[in-house]
Amino acid sequence: MQKRRFTEEQIVAILRQAQQGEQTIGELCREHGIADHTFYRWRRKYEGMELAEVHRLRELERENSQLKRLVAERDLEIDAMKALLAKKW
């Protein structure tokens, strides 16, 4: 099965279609080729957000992952220094 990648704009548009209530969620999911679980996951994450807020959320997630990586690298450096200093010459 091919994995599709939807943009934030597409996700927000699909959620807005669902809010209008013209189609059932099952019909909407079939139309866009997504699973019901995917729709509910998107709704839990993006419900009530505007497009600018979704972009900001993505930016914050990216920044958070960079900070986590920096902290992990710093912890490795600290552990290496402790190991070096703990050796008896």
Backbone as CSV, one residue per row, in Angstrom:
resi,resn,N_x,N_y,N_z,CA_x,CA_y,CA_z,C_x,C_y,C_z
1,MET,0.845,-1.183,0.000,0.000,0.000,0.000,0.884,1.237,0.000
2,GLN,0.565,2.148,-0.873,1.353,3.365,-1.013,0.982,4.351,0.087
3,LYS,1.989,4.939,0.705,1.764,5.916,1.754,1.687,7.300,1.128
4,ARG,0.597,7.994,1.405,0.433,9.355,0.898,0.814,10.342,1.982
5,ARG,1.272,11.457,1.540,1.649,12.514,2.470,0.772,13.719,2.155
6,PHE,-0.077,14.074,3.077,-0.950,15.223,2.898,-0.289,16.456,3.506
7,THR,-0.460,17.585,2.849,0.060,18.836,3.381,-0.890,19.358,4.454
8,GLU,-0.407,20.321,5.222,-1.257,20.908,6.255,-2.499,21.551,5.645
9,GLU,-2.322,22.165,4.482,-3.458,22.803,3.820,-4.530,21.784,3.478
10,GLN,-4.096,20.618,2.970,-5.044,19.572,2.607,-5.743,19.009,3.846
11,ILE,-5.004,18.837,4.920,-5.589,18.304,6.146,-6.638,19.258,6.700
12,VAL,-6.314,20.544,6.738,-7.266,21.547,7.235,-8.503,21.587,6.342
13,ALA,-8.324,21.474,5.036,-9.460,21.484,4.118,-10.361,20.268,4.348
14,ILE,-9.778,19.112,4.562,-10.564,17.900,4.810,-11.335,18.029,6.120
15,LEU,-10.691,18.568,7.146,-11.374,18.746,8.431,-12.502,19.765,8.329
16,ARG,-12.306,20.783,7.530,-13.387,21.772,7.333,-14.568,21.139,6.606
17,GLN,-14.294,20.267,5.624,-15.382,19.558,4.939,-16.177,18.721,5.932
18,ALA,-15.481,18.098,6.865,-16.166,17.270,7.856,-17.011,18.129,8.787
19,GLN,-16.539,19.331,9.123,-17.300,20.211,10.005,-18.580,20.704,9.343
20,GLN,-18.564,20.823,8.021,-19.756,21.279,7.317,-20.876,20.256,7.412
21,GLY,-20.533,18.991,7.538,-21.531,17.954,7.737,-22.292,17.537,6.507
22,GLU,-21.827,17.885,5.319,-22.516,17.497,4.092,-22.342,16.017,3.785
23,GLN,-21.224,15.434,4.248,-20.937,14.021,4.028,-20.653,13.374,5.380
24,THR,-20.849,12.056,5.411,-20.449,11.348,6.621,-18.928,11.232,6.626
25,ILE,-18.387,10.916,7.774,-16.933,10.803,7.889,-16.422,9.646,7.049
26,GLY,-17.176,8.557,7.009,-16.789,7.415,6.187,-16.710,7.769,4.716
27,GLU,-17.701,8.495,4.221,-17.700,8.923,2.813,-16.532,9.862,2.531
28,LEU,-16.288,10.764,3.448,-15.200,11.722,3.296,-13.851,11.012,3.245
29,CYS,-13.693,10.022,4.113,-12.432,9.272,4.142,-12.238,8.474,2.856
30,ARG,-13.296,7.866,2.353,-13.186,7.124,1.085,-12.856,8.056,-0.072
31,GLU,-13.453,9.229,-0.072,-13.213,10.193,-1.144,-11.743,10.609,-1.207
32,HIS,-11.130,10.778,-0.041,-9.751,11.250,0.002,-8.742,10.111,0.130
33,GLY,-9.231,8.886,0.271,-8.342,7.740,0.331,-7.576,7.614,1.633
34,ILE,-8.228,7.936,2.739,-7.579,7.820,4.040,-8.402,6.887,4.924
35,ALA,-7.787,6.363,5.950,-8.482,5.509,6.903,-9.232,6.370,7.915
36,ASP,-10.264,5.792,8.496,-11.011,6.518,9.522,-10.104,6.903,10.678
37,HIS,-9.220,5.996,11.041,-8.291,6.261,12.146,-7.416,7.483,11.847
38,THR,-6.971,7.608,10.605,-6.152,8.761,10.205,-6.948,10.051,10.375
39,PHE,-8.206,10.025,9.945,-9.052,11.214,10.068,-9.195,11.621,11.534
40,TYR,-9.475,10.662,12.399,-9.666,10.989,13.819,-8.366,11.453,14.466
41,ARG,-7.234,10.907,14.024,-5.936,11.361,14.531,-5.691,12.809,14.114
42,TRP,-5.990,13.111,12.845,-5.849,14.498,12.373,-6.769,15.412,13.157
43,ARG,-8.000,14.985,13.385,-8.965,15.829,14.078,-8.517,16.094,15.510
44,ARG,-7.947,15.073,16.170,-7.459,15.257,17.532,-6.307,16.261,17.561
45,LYS,-5.468,16.228,16.522,-4.284,17.086,16.519,-4.582,18.491,15.988
46,TYR,-5.384,18.614,14.940,-5.553,19.896,14.239,-6.923,20.537,14.403
47,GLU,-7.815,19.957,15.172,-9.172,20.487,15.252,-9.185,21.913,15.787
48,GLY,-9.884,22.779,15.109,-10.044,24.154,15.523,-8.886,25.070,15.174
49,MET,-7.893,24.548,14.477,-6.733,25.365,14.128,-6.909,25.986,12.752
50,GLU,-6.382,27.166,12.633,-6.299,27.801,11.327,-4.978,27.386,10.682
51,LEU,-4.827,27.692,9.426,-3.654,27.258,8.679,-2.366,27.851,9.256
52,ALA,-2.402,29.106,9.674,-1.205,29.734,10.255,-0.801,29.037,11.553
53,GLU,-1.790,28.635,12.342,-1.493,27.929,13.588,-0.889,26.557,13.317
54,VAL,-1.346,25.897,12.265,-0.808,24.581,11.902,0.651,24.717,11.476
55,HIS,0.959,25.749,10.701,2.346,25.984,10.293,3.220,26.280,11.513
56,ARG,2.701,27.050,12.448,3.448,27.372,13.661,3.693,26.113,14.497
57,LEU,2.685,25.241,14.570,2.836,23.983,15.295,3.941,23.129,14.678
58,ARG,3.957,23.047,13.363,4.993,22.268,12.665,6.380,22.859,12.942
59,GLU,6.467,24.189,12.935,7.736,24.863,13.212,8.206,24.593,14.639
60,LEU,7.290,24.630,15.593,7.643,24.364,16.982,8.076,22.908,17.185
61,GLU,7.426,21.984,16.493,7.826,20.580,16.582,9.236,20.378,16.037
62,ARG,9.545,21.042,14.939,10.882,20.948,14.346,11.934,21.537,15.305
63,GLU,11.630,22.690,15.896,12.547,23.324,16.838,12.751,22.446,18.072
64,ASN,11.674,21.837,18.553,11.755,20.966,19.717,12.647,19.759,19.449
65,SER,12.545,19.177,18.261,13.392,18.024,17.939,14.861,18.436,17.864
66,GLN,15.149,19.626,17.354,16.531,20.109,17.313,17.080,20.302,18.721
67,LEU,16.262,20.858,19.602,16.704,21.074,20.977,16.941,19.748,21.699
68,LYS,16.084,18.776,21.458,16.282,17.459,22.064,17.576,16.825,21.585
69,ARG,17.873,16.982,20.313,19.109,16.434,19.759,20.329,17.118,20.389
70,LEU,20.262,18.438,20.566,21.363,19.164,21.202,21.591,18.711,22.644
71,VAL,20.505,18.510,23.370,20.619,18.063,24.756,21.222,16.659,24.810
72,ALA,20.808,15.798,23.902,21.355,14.440,23.876,22.855,14.460,23.571
73,GLU,23.267,15.287,22.634,24.696,15.401,22.314,25.476,15.948,23.508
74,ARG,24.903,16.928,24.187,25.559,17.522,25.350,25.703,16.484,26.458
75,ASP,24.667,15.666,26.665,24.742,14.617,27.681,25.836,13.609,27.353
76,LEU,25.992,13.272,26.087,27.059,12.354,25.695,28.434,12.952,25.978
77,GLU,28.583,14.234,25.687,29.853,14.900,25.965,30.152,14.923,27.460
78,ILE,29.142,15.193,28.269,29.318,15.227,29.720,29.706,13.845,30.237
79,ASP,29.031,12.801,29.752,29.370,11.441,30.172,30.795,11.079,29.773
80,ALA,31.213,11.482,28.587,32.580,11.190,28.137,33.595,11.916,29.023
81,MET,33.313,13.154,29.379,34.225,13.909,30.246,34.290,13.295,31.640
82,LYS,33.148,12.858,32.176,33.137,12.217,33.485,33.947,10.923,33.458
83,ALA,33.798,10.154,32.374,34.550,8.903,32.250,36.046,9.183,32.157
84,LEU,36.404,10.217,31.458,37.812,10.574,31.316,38.399,11.042,32.650
85,LEU,37.648,11.853,33.373,38.134,12.353,34.652,38.125,11.284,35.742
86,ALA,37.296,10.270,35.589,37.200,9.223,36.609,38.381,8.245,36.518
87,LYS,39.064,8.209,35.400,40.205,7.313,35.250,41.328,7.744,36.177
88,LYS,41.960,6.753,36.767,43.105,7.058,37.640,44.358,6.902,36.831
89,TRP,45.158,7.912,36.840,46.382,7.904,36.023,47.456,7.257,36.744
